[in-house]
């Protein structure tokens, strides 16, 4: 039996980047990266790739994936030609499953995700300045926008409450990529409101619009078979040759140009006010020192307590105090990072936070405690929006 050799060429790559991390991808590692997301093809995408001789591979080193496609022959300019014909309505779609819940804290995202929404990233972007190896899938070139990049999600039993009286014939759902439409299965009118219901089970997953009397009334993502799963986001890549050249995956002649597209989903890191709460035990040196002072001396002593850093951009003030506690807060937001360095140190020394006394009396200035811990990303305090705080609790 003759051997059949199938050549596979790179079709597309995607990188998920996070500015919080030192390597911009994931927490530092020795051998195997541990990612904050698992990215999986949708059921329709898996079937499509199998039918079109495509191979999906997760790539931990860039936080994303690579898709390879079977190719056969070349154009006269030397470009590989896709073996199985692709149409303008074809797409690749993937679900992003969140594995690290702390990401919501250290990345610049809304502190709570609307349970009715998901993040939606698509290559149907019009940015002619975007370079081929760094094509943003976000609405904003700077990275994920927690509001602009969210989309309402829907199950097969899609419902909408419309302000007005209509009939079932007046409402339809349109699947944007394929153009397929579904008419309303029922409309219940109550006074001047219409409760519209659709059965979307015949549609593939994807971005859809509700049209009432041919006017776009709602936009949402139909999750298809993954409707009951905890999905953080969707990546949808159109294979249409009509996309702008820089965002295009497949050319009109079914070929693949040498410079393959690398799509990027970039998460910016959150900035927070750092708040240090220092609890004083009655046997601590600082408490005992204050207990020996007169009220006037004690007031002056407390005024001369301060937190400093080996970074001139990081400054703190005393926010409040009692006999047994001191609260300091940063004067400005500080970007959360996996590893902190002094931005004003030429050698990029580690950021050092220090609690001092007698800060306004050079002859008496002294260190109470140095190398104060950095805030944990396990929690943030968003109870005083727009200010968000990262708390550190210390006992002396």
ROPATOR-280765 format. One record per atom (N, C-alpha, C): x, y, z; residue in one letter. Coordinates in pm, whole numbers, plus 50000, padded with zeros to 5 digits. Layout:
N
XYZa/...
END
This chain:
396
500854988150000x/500005000050000x/500885012450000x/500655021649906x/501485033649899x/501285042550022x/502345049450061x/502285058550175x/501735072050131x/500765077050207x/500195090050178x/500825100350272x/501465110250215x/502105120650295x/501285133450283x/500855138550396x/500075150950398x/500945161850458x/501085172750385x/501865184050435x/500955193550512x/501415197550631x/500675207150711x/501475220050722x/500765231050706x/501395244250717x/500685252250826x/501425261550884x/500815269950988x/499705278350928x/498535277550991x/497395285450946x/497305298351026x/497325297151159x/497165308851244x/497685305651383x/498165315851453x/498525314451594x/497815325251675x/497635322351803x/497045332051895x/497855332152023x/498105344052075x/498815345652202x/497895352852301x/497875347952425x/497175354852533x/498245360452625x/498305373752634x/499355380352709x/498775387852829x/499545388152938x/499135395253059x/500315403353112x/500155416353118x/501245425153160x/501605423353306x/500755416953384x/501055414353525x/502295405653541x/502455396153451x/503535386353465x/504855391653408x/505945387153467x/507275391453422x/507525387153278x/507065375153242x/507265370253105x/506105373853014x/505135381353067x/503955386352994x/502985375352953x/503195362953002x/502325351852964x/501685345153085x/502515340753179x/502025333153293x/503015334253408x/502675328353521x/503575328853635x/504915322453599x/505985327353659x/507325322453627x/507395307353650x/508115300453561x/508195285853570x/509585281153528x/509905268853569x/511195262953535x/511115254553408x/510065246553396x/509995237553281x/508645237953209x/507555237753286x/506225237053224x/505385249153264x/504915256953168x/504075268553202x/502725264353259x/502265271753360x/500935269653416x/500095281753377x/499135279553289x/498375290553229x/497125293853309x/496685306253297x/495465310753365x/494215307053286x/494375303653159x/493245299753075x/493515286253010x/492445278752991x/492475267352899x/491635271452779x/492205269852660x/491485273552537x/491145260752462x/489865258952431x/489405246752364x/488545250452244x/488645242852135x/487765245252020x/486315242252057x/485385249952000x/483975246652017x/483685233551944x/482545227551974x/482195214851909x/482135216451758x/481535227551711x/481445229951566x/482835231651506x/483705238651580x/485065240951530x/485835227851522x/485685219351623x/486375206451623x/485955198251502x/484655197951474x/484155190351359x/484645196551229x/484655209851222x/485105216751102x/486585213851076x/487415214751179x/488845212351160x/489105197951115x/488355188651170x/488525174751129x/488155172950982x/487075179350940x/486635178150801x/487595184950704x/488275195250750x/489165203050663x/490645199650682x/490915188650751x/492315184450774x/493125195350843x/492615200250954x/493315210151035x/493655204051171x/494725208851231x/495195203751360x/495325215451458x/494745213651576x/494805223851682x/495805219551788x/496665228951829x/497645226151934x/497685237752033x/497485234752161x/497725244852263x/499225247452273x/499595260052292x/501015263652302x/501215271552430x/501725264752531x/501865270852662x/502805282652667x/503835282652583x/504835293252590x/504315306852547x/503205307152474x/502615320152439x/501185321452492x/500775311952575x/499465312652638x/498295310152546x/498555305752424x/497475304352327x/497485291252252x/497475292052119x/497405279952039x/497925282551898x/498125271551827x/498475271751685x/497515262451612x/497065266451495x/496275257751408x/497065255451280x/497235242751245x/497885238851120x/496825234151022x/497095235850894x/496145231550791x/496865223650683x/496185213450631x/496755205650521x/496835214350396x/497995214050331x/498185221850208x/498645212650096x/498385216949975x/498765208949858x/499115218149743x/500385218249704x/500825226649594x/501095240949636x/501595248649540x/501935262649565x/501445271449451x/501275284149482x/500965293949378x/502245297249303x/502125304949196x/503325308549119x/504265317549200x/503725323649307x/504575331949393x/505145324049510x/504825311049516x/505415302649619x/504605300849745x/503365305749747x/502525304249867x/501855290549869x/501795284349987x/501105271550002x/499615273349977x/498985263149919x/497555263549888x/496815254049981x/495725259050039x/494905250850128x/494365238650051x/494455227050113x/494045214750045x/492525213750033x/491805218250137x/490345217450138x/489765231450128x/488895233450032x/488365246750003x/487675252950124x/487935265750145x/487345273450254x/486425284050195x/485255286050259x/484315296150212x/484365308450303x/483745319250258x/483755331750335x/482955330650465x/482065320550473x/481245318950593x/481915309950697x/483065304250663x/483735295150756x/484455302850866x/484595296450980x/485255302951094x/485875292251184x/486755296951271x/487285288951381x/486845295751510x/486325288151603x/485865294251728x/486345286051847x/486695293251953x/487315286952070x/486755293052198x/486625284752299x/486185289552430x/487395291352521x/487375302152599x/488385304652700x/487795301152836x/488405291452903x/487945287153035x/488945292253139x/488455299753235x/489325305853336x/489755295453439x/491075294453460x/491625284953557x/492165291853682x/492445304553674x/492995311953788x/492055323453824x/491215321753926x/490245332253959x/490895345254006x/492165344854049x/492835357154092x/493085366753975x/492995361753854x/493185370153736x/492245382153737x/491045380353787x/490065391353793x/490585402553881x/491445399253977x/491985409354068x/493175416754009x/494125409553949x/495345416253905x/495315421153762x/494355416653681x/494195422253547x/493165433453552x/493275442853459x/492385454553458x/491055450653395x/490165445353479x/488845440653437x/487815445453539x/486545445753501x/485525448453603x/485665438453717x/485465442953838x/485705434253953x/484735422553959x/483605423753891x/482685412453878x/482205411853734x/482175399853678x/481685398053542x/480185395753547x/479445403653471x/478005401653460x/477745387053420x/476965379953500x/476735365753475x/476075363153340x/475455373453285x/474815371753155x/475725374953038x/477005377953067x/477935382052962x/479145372752953x/479835373652840x/481135367352822x/482035377552752x/483335374952753x/484245383052674x/484275377452532x/484305386552435x/484225382452295x/485355389052217x/486185380552153x/487335385452077x/487255379951934x/487355388851837x/487165385051697x/488235391451609x/488545384751498x/489505390551403x/488835399551299x/487565402251318x/486885411651227x/487125425851279x/488385429451277x/488865442251328x/489355450651211x/489035463351212x/489525472351108x/490595481351167x/491835476751158x/492985484451205x/494125481851107x/494195490051006x/495175487950899x/496605489850948x/496775496151065x/498115498451118x/498635486551198x/497775477151232x/498205465551311x/499145456851230x/500255452951292x/501265444951221x/500905430251227x/501365423051129x/500955409151107x/501245399951226x/502335402451298x/502695393651410x/502155398451544x/501305408851542x/500735414051667x/499375420451636x/498415411951599x/497095416651557x/496125415851675x/495775427251729x/494895427251846x/493485422951808x/492885414551892x/491505410151873x/490535418151959x/491055427752032x/490245435952121x/489765448452048x/488715454452099x/488205466652038x/489245477852047x/489985477952157x/490985488152182x/492365482452155x/493175489852080x/494515484952048x/495365483052172x/495045490152282x/495855489452404x/495605476652483x/494525469452453x/494255457052525x/492795455552561x/492515445352643x/491145441952679x/490475453552753x/489305457052707x/488465466952775x/487315459252839x/487245459852971x/486265451753043x/484835454453005x/484545465652941x/483185468652899x/483005466552749x/483895472252669x/483735471552523x/483865457352470x/484655448852537x/484895435352487x/483975424952550x/482945429352621x/481955420052674x/480755419352581x/480135407752579x/478955405652496x/477965397052574x/476705400152557x/475655392152619x/475705377952563x/475435367952646x/475425354252598x/474005348652604x/473755338352523x/472405332652516x/472475317652495x/471445310852543x/471285296452520x/470335294452403x/470035281852374x/469115279052263x/467725284652289x/467355285752417x/466055291452453x/466255306352479x/466345313952372x/466635328352382x/465335336152397x/465315345252496x/464125353352521x/464495368152525x/463525376352484x/463745390852488x/462425397752518x/462485407452609x/461295415252643x/461325428252565x/460415429652469x/460415441052378x/459355451252419x/459765463952420x/458825474752456x/458015478552332x/456905471852313x/456045474252198x/455235461852167x/454235463452084x/453365452252046x/453765447551908x/454155434551898x/454555428851769x/453955414951755x/454145409051636x/453785395151613x/455065387151590x/454945373951586x/456115365451565x/456795368351432x/456035372451334x/456605375151202x/457485387651202x/457345395951303x/458115408551308x/459525406751367x/459795395051426x/461065393251498x/461845381451441x/463145383251426x/464015372351383x/465405374151442x/466105363051457x/467495363051500x/468365359651380x/469395367851358x/470305365751246x/471685361751297x/472185350651245x/473555346151275x/474485353951183x/475335362351241x/476055372251161x/477015366251060x/477705355551096x/478715350151004x/478085342850887x/477095334350914x/476495326350807x/475315333250740x/474715342950809x/473525349550755x/472245341950781x/472335330150845x/471145322150874x/470225329650971x/468925327950951x/467955334851038x/466975324751100x/466475328551217x/465455320551287x/464335330151327x/463105326551295x/461965335051334x/461505331351475x/460795340451536x/460335338351673x/459405326351681x/459595318351786x/458705306751804x/457425310751875x/457495321651953x/456265326652016x/456455341052060x/455335348252064x/455315361952118x/454095363052208x/454325366652333x/453225368652427x/453145383552459x/452005389552427x/451815403952447x/451105406352579x/451725414952660x/451125419152787x/451105434352790x/449895439952778x/449735454452768x/450525459552648x/451585467352672x/452385472752561x/453745465952550x/453895454452614x/455165447152610x/454985433852538x/456045429652467x/456005416852396x/457155408052444x/456815396252498x/457825386452540x/458085377152421x/459295378452363x/459645370852242x/460495358952281x/460195347252225x/460965335052251x/461435329052119x/462705324452118x/463285317952001x/463875304452040x/463855295251945x/464595282651958x/465775283351861x/466975284951917x/468165286951833x/468955274151810x/468415262751846x/469165250251840x/469655246751700x/469015252151596x/469435249151459x/470655257351416x/471015267551494x/472135276151457x/473455270951513x/474555273751445x/475855271151506x/476135281751612x/477085279251699x/477445289551796x/477975301651720x/477815313351780x/478335325251713x/477605337851753x/478105348951700x/477545362051728x/476235363751649x/475205368351719x/473875369651658x/473285383351690x/472285386951609x/471525399151634x/470035396051632x/469325402751723x/467865402351720x/467395414351640x/466575411751538x/465995422451459x/464485422551479x/463975433951518x/462525435951531x/462125446451429x/461275442351336x/460905451051223x/462165455951151x/463135446551137x/464405448851066x/465305459151133x/465065462051259x/465925471051337x/466685462751440x/468015464451446x/468825456951543x/468425461251684x/467955451551761x/467445454251895x/468335448352004x/469055437751972x/469935431352070x/471055424251995x/472235423752057x/473375416352003x/473875407052112x/474135394452075x/474535384652176x/475345373452112x/475935365152197x/476675353552148x/475915340952188x/475565332952088x/474885320252113x/475945309652142x/475885303752261x/476925294552307x/476775280352252x/475655277152192x/475485263852136x/475585252952241x/476405242752214x/476495231152303x/477195234252435x/477845245852446x/478565249352570x/477735258552659x/476455259152635x/475595268852706x/475615266952857x/475825254652903x/475775252053047x/477155251953112x/478185255453038x/479545255653091x/479925269553141x/480885270053233x/481395282753283x/482435288153185x/482015296453093x/482885301652988x/483265316053019x/484545318953020x/485015332653042x/484895340852915x/485315334952802x/485315342652678x/485305333852555x/485135340252442x/485105333652312x/486075340552218x/486825332552144x/487665337752036x/487075332651906x/486705341751817x/486075337951691x/486905343451576x/487405334451493x/488295338251383x/487625335051249x/487255345451179x/486665343751046x/487755339550947x/487405330250859x/488335325950754x/488025332750621x/487185342850624x/486795349850502x/487995356850437x/488105355350307x/489175362150233x/488865376850212x/487675381250255x/487295395350240x/487795403950356x/488405397850456x/488945405650567x/490085414650518x/490385425450590x/491545433650553x/492795424950544x/493685428550455x/494845420050425x/495665416550549x/495825426150640x/496675423150756x/496005413450854x/494675413150859x/493965404150949x/493535391150882x/493745390150754x/493255378650676x/494065366050704x/493365354750714x/494035341850733x/494275335050600x/493245334950514x/493325328150385x/493065338150273x/493885337550170x/493775346950057x/492635342849963x/492195352049876x/491105348849782x/491385336849693x/492675334049666x/493015322549582x/493255309849664x/492795310049791x/492915298549882x/494365295649923x/495215305549913x/496615303649950x/496915309850086x/498095306350137x/498575311650265x/499855319450239x/499825332450262x/501035340250243x/502055336150349x/503315338850321x/504395334250409x/504265339850550x/503975352650563x/503845358850696x/502475355350753x/502465345950847x/501195341350903x/500695350851013x/499385351751029x/498845360851131x/499025355351272x/499475363951361x/499505360651504x/498565370251575x/497455364951622x/496475373151693x/496835373751841x/496505385051902x/496885387252042x/495675392052122x/495485385952238x/494545390952339x/495405395552456x/495455408552477x/496335414452579x/495535419552698x/495875414552816x/495265419152940x/496215428553012x/495765440853036x/496565450553110x/496485447453260x/497525451353334x/497505448853478x/496795460253551x/496125456453659x/495355465953737x/496275474653823x/495865487053847x/496545495753941x/495645497754063x/496225496954181x/495445498454304x/496195507554402x/495445512754496x/496065519454610x/496505508654710x/497755509454753x/498245499854851x/497955505154990x/497335496855073x/496945501055207x/497555491355310x/498415496855395x/499055488855500x/498365491555633x/497825481155694x/497235482155827x/498165474955925x/498715482556017x/499695477156112x/499055476356250x/498915464156300x/498365461856433x/499515461156534x/499375468756643x/500425469356745x/500045460756865x/500905451456899x/500715443857022x/501205452057140x/500635449857257x/500985458057373x/502405455557423x/503035444957375x/504425442457413x/505405445757301x/504895452057193x/505785455457082x/506635467557118x/507795468557057x/508735479357088x/508135493057060x/507405494256948x/506865507356912x/505735511357008x/504925501557051x/503855504757147x/504445508957281x/505455501657327x/506085504957454x/506775518557449x/507355521757332x/508005534757317x/506965545957326x/505825544257261x/504785554657265x/504175555957404x/504095544857477x/503455545257609x/504235553757709x/505495556257681x/506335564257771x/506285579157738x/505575582657631x/505545596657586x/504345603957643x/504495617057657x/503365625457696x/502395626257578x/501165630557599x/500215631757488x/500755640057373x/501395651257403x/501945659857297x/503065652657225x/503945646257300x/505055638957239x/504535627157155x/503505620657205x/502935609257131x/502345613756998x/501645625057001x/501075630456877x/502165633456776x/503245639556822x/504365642756733x/505035629956683x/505165620056771x/505785607356733x/504995600656620x/503675600356635x/502835594056533x/502925601456400x/502985614956408x/503115622756285x/504415619756212x/505405615056287x/506705612356226x/506915597456193x/505825589856193x/505865576256143x/505545576655994x/506245568655917x/505985568855773x/506495556455703x/505885553655589x/506335542655503x/507025548655382x/508205543655350x/508965548455236x/509325536755145x/509845539955028x/510255529654932x/511515534254861x/512235524654805x/513425527954726x/513025531454583x/511875537454569x/511325542054441x/510655555354469x/511175565954411x/510645579354441x/509225581254391x/508735572154307x/507355573254259x/506365566654355x/506865559554454x/506005552354549x/506055559554682x/504955566054717x/504885573854841x/503615570254917x/503705571455050x/502585567855137x/502275579255234x/501055579155284x/500665588455390x/499965580755501x/500005586255622x/499275580355734x/497805584055718x/496975573955705x/495545576355682x/494775577455813x/495085568755907x/494385569056036x/495225561556139x/494895563856265x/495615556656371x/494785556056499x/495045545656577x/494515544256713x/495695540056799x/495435537256926x/496515532957014x/497135519756969x/496345511656898x/496825498256862x/496875495856712x/496675506056631x/496735503856486x/497165516356412x/497825514056299x/498255524756209x/497855520556068x/497285529855992x/496895526755854x/497585536655761x/498365531355668x/499045539355567x/498495535655430x/498395545455341x/497905542955205x/498805550055106x/498995544154990x/499825550354887x/499145562854833x/499945572654795x/499385585154742x/498835583454602x/499325573554531x/498875571154394x/498695556154373x/497995552754266x/497835538654230x/499185532654194x/499345520054228x/500565512554196x/500155500554112x/500855498454001x/500525487253912x/500865474053979x/499915464753978x/500155451454034x/501045443553939x/502045436853995x/503025429453916x/503335416153984x/503785406653904x/504255394053962x/505515396454044x/506415404753991x/507655408354061x/507805423454056x/508095429354172x/508185443854181x/509645448354181x/509925458554101x/511245464654099x/511085479754113x/512145486154156x/512135500754169x/512225506854030x/511245514953995x/511235521253862x/512265532353852x/512795537053966x/513795547753964x/515195542553994x/515345529553993x/516655523454013x/517215519053879x/518415523953847x/519035520353719x/519275505353710x/519545499153824x/519825484853828x/518555476453841x/517395483053843x/516115476153861x/516125467453987x/516545473554098x/516565466354225x/515145462554266x/515015451854345x/513675448354396x/513095460054476x/511795461954464x/511125472554539x/511145469054688x/511625478554769x/511695476354914x/510825486754983x/509885482055064x/508975490655140x/509405490255287x/509525502055348x/510075502855484x/509215511755573x/508985507155697x/508315515255799x/509375522055884x/509305535355892x/510305543155964x/509665551356076x/510505555956169x/510065565456272x/510965577756266x/510455588756318x/511155601656318x/511615605456176x/510675604656082x/511025607155942x/511385621755917x/510955630756005x/511265645055987x/512405649856077x/513045640356146x/514155643756236x/515355635256196x/516175640256103x/517285632256049x/518155625656156x/518415632656264x/519315627156365x/518725615056437x/517405614156439x/516755603356512x/516075593056420x/516045595956289x/515335587156196x/515865572856208x/514935563156213x/515325549156228x/514295540056162x/514755528256127x/513895518256064x/513185510156172x/511875509056161x/511105500356250x/511035486356190x/510695485656062x/510635472755992x/510805475255844x/511675467555780x/511885468955636x/511425456255565x/511475456855433x/510985445755350x/509545442055385x/508705452355396x/507285449755418x/506745441655300x/505835432455325x/505315424055216x/504525432255114x/504515426954991x/503675432854887x/502245427754904x/501285434554845x/499895429754855x/499715416354786x/498825408254840x/498425395854775x/497425399054664x/497395390654561x/496395392354455x/495165383654480x/495135377054596x/493985368454626x/492715376554645x/492855388854695x/491685397454715x/492045411954684x/491045419654649x/491155434154638x/489895439954701x/489975452454741x/488825459254801x/488275469254701x/487135465754641x/486485474454543x/485225480654601x/485195482254732x/484005487554797x/483895502554795x/484925509354742x/484895524154737x/485215529054597x/484585523054497x/484855526754358x/484665541654336x/485485547954249x/486415541454157x/487735537054219x/488015540954344x/489255536654409x/489185521754441x/490275514554413x/490385500454448x/491645498754532x/491525491154641x/492625489854736x/493155475554739x/494475474554755x/495135461954785x/495625462854929x/495195453655013x/495485454555156x/496625445455198x/497415450755291x/498465443055358x/498265444755508x/498195433755581x/498005434255726x/499265429155796x/499785437355886x/501035434155955x/500815435556106x/501365426256181x/501315427056327x/502725429156381x/502885439256465x/504185442056528x/504075439756679x/
END
